[in-house]
Amino acid sequence: GAAPSVQTLRMDTQVLKSLIFCSTILGMKYLVSVMATMVPNRLAGEFTPEDKPIMEMIFGKNIDKEKYAALKERFTRVVANDQESIPAGLAMLWIAGLVSSSSVPTSDNNPGAVAQSIITFTRVFTVSRIAHSACYYAGVAGMRSVAFLGGYFSSMGAGIVALKGLAGL
């Protein structure tokens, strides 16, 4: 019998650059969010037992935990939301980039409409996730929802493009 054929996955250079850049930006944003949670945690008097002596020297022993409880909760929710949304969204964007670039030929210097849509979805997702966190930190509920939906719909749009690529449409 004939040997099974293997299709090579390739990705448009501009799509790859956009995905790498935006993935890096979102990785740094996540790191900043995780580090930012340390501040309200410390202000609320929460630290590991081995850190307690030095933290009490810095923040004092009489910490008003109630004063910083809401801030601590908000910062913790930002990180939790990032953990839920960013990996799923980036996975969808990377899959769409691979599938669409492998199924639709484009020039490296002039991405076609499909490649350009993946680039746009990637940028919208990145900006939306940053805006979502900023609104969450600031306590701006309405705009936070708009930013969340921007990220959600951009990753779903990329998923539709990926499905079309898989179906050969």
Helices and strands as residue ranges (DSSP letters): H 13-36, H 38-43, G 49-51, H 52-59, H 65-103, H 113-138, H 141-167
